[in-house]
Amino acid sequence: MEAVKHISPRAEQLISEYGLGHVRAEYQENLLKTGLILTALLPVGLAAVALTLPTLFSPSLTDGNWWEQLGNLSGLFLFGSCFALMGVLGLIILIMAIWQGEKRLYLGDKGFVSTRRQVEMAVRWETVSEIHRHMLFTKGKSENVQRVKSTCSYKIVPVEGKKCSITAEPGPVIEQAVTAYQLPRALGDYANGKTLSFGWLTLGSEGLHLTLEVGPAGDPTSLTKLPGVARTSQKLLGTCVESGEHFLPWEQLSCYWIDESRSTLILSRQGQRKHWAIVPLFQVANPALCLALIEHVCYGETRESA
């Protein structure tokens, strides 16, 4: 989604109606624009295919340049076919955008409202149960070099109501706002000795526990056919798997971070060259809140004041 420059009166109305404070930003999908651009390729592709088909099946291609002519026509035919397929895809996107309406998201101080033709959902930060972050990878070429581009997708799970999926913006803003709202309560629960669950990972007063009985948060099928550098493990890895030890005391935790190139959460143990645990990111609920809590436990006021 893209942020719009000028906030609409509807944004002000809905944010005020649901008591979400002041409007911070407004986002829209722009599917109509994308659909129109792709649909414009359809007549070009059909024209290219129409020009090549009669010649490809013509009996006149019998001279010595048959293979050369066939090769040139085949390239034009494939070019036209690709354009035609992209045009059909654009036409489908265009029809869906007109039928359902373009998605808009209005972000307030205390939550957000998602709409199409009507309001789909209104979510307050305190009603967000979980946020799951997924890394989506797409392949492409730039200057004849194969490249892999990553995009972050967020699945927001409220306590009640349907889930909401957001690709790229404003996912990071929503995750940051929910984390800032929920962190004081999480710190209070931790101080009172409660165990906090983050999907496969739970945090307690003594350390970190890996609990693999929790079901998967998503299906990373889009990652399985990519180059090795970008592939995401769909299972737990690390020395904890080899040793069968799924508990790590706080004093033995040395490093922790999210490896976005492989969409994993890395946990390292002091004195070990290999990582203690490599957890698929889609199996970690509220990853930003989880890391913020680990940061506080490990460094406390020292890191915050720095």
Stockholm file with secondary structure:
# STOCKHOLM 1.0

chainA/1-306         MEAVKHISPRAEQLISEYGLGHVRAEYQENLLKTGLILTALLPVGLAAVALTLPTLFSPSLTDGNWWEQLGNLSGLFLFGSCFALMGVLGLIILIMAIWQGEKRLYLGDKGFVSTRRQVEMAVRWETVSEIHRHMLFTKGKSENVQRVKSTCSYKIVPVEGKKCSITAEPGPVIEQAVTAYQLPRALGDYANGKTLSFGWLTLGSEGLHLTLEVGPAGDPTSLTKLPGVARTSQKLLGTCVESGEHFLPWEQLSCYWIDESRSTLILSRQGQRKHWAIVPLFQVANPALCLALIEHVCYGETRESA
#=GR chainA/1-306 SS CEECSSCCHHHHHHHHHTTCCSEEEEEECCHHHHHHHHHTHHHHHHHHHHHHHHHHTCTTCCSTTHHHHHHHHHHHHHHHHHHHHHHHHHHHHHHHHHHHCCCEEEEESSEEEEESSSEEEEEEGGGEEEEEEEEEEEEEEETTEEEEEEEEEEEEEESSSCCEEEESTTHHHHHHHHHHHHHHHHHHHHHTTCCEEEBTEEECSSEEEECTTSCCSCCCGGGTTSCGGGCCCSSCBSHHHHHCCCEEEGGGEEEEEEETTTTEEEEEETTCSSCSEEEEGGGBSSHHHHHHHHHHHHHTHHHHHC
#=GC SS_cons         CEECSSCCHHHHHHHHHTTCCSEEEEEECCHHHHHHHHHTHHHHHHHHHHHHHHHHTCTTCCSTTHHHHHHHHHHHHHHHHHHHHHHHHHHHHHHHHHHHCCCEEEEESSEEEEESSSEEEEEEGGGEEEEEEEEEEEEEEETTEEEEEEEEEEEEEESSSCCEEEESTTHHHHHHHHHHHHHHHHHHHHHTTCCEEEBTEEECSSEEEECTTSCCSCCCGGGTTSCGGGCCCSSCBSHHHHHCCCEEEGGGEEEEEEETTTTEEEEEETTCSSCSEEEEGGGBSSHHHHHHHHHHHHHTHHHHHC
//
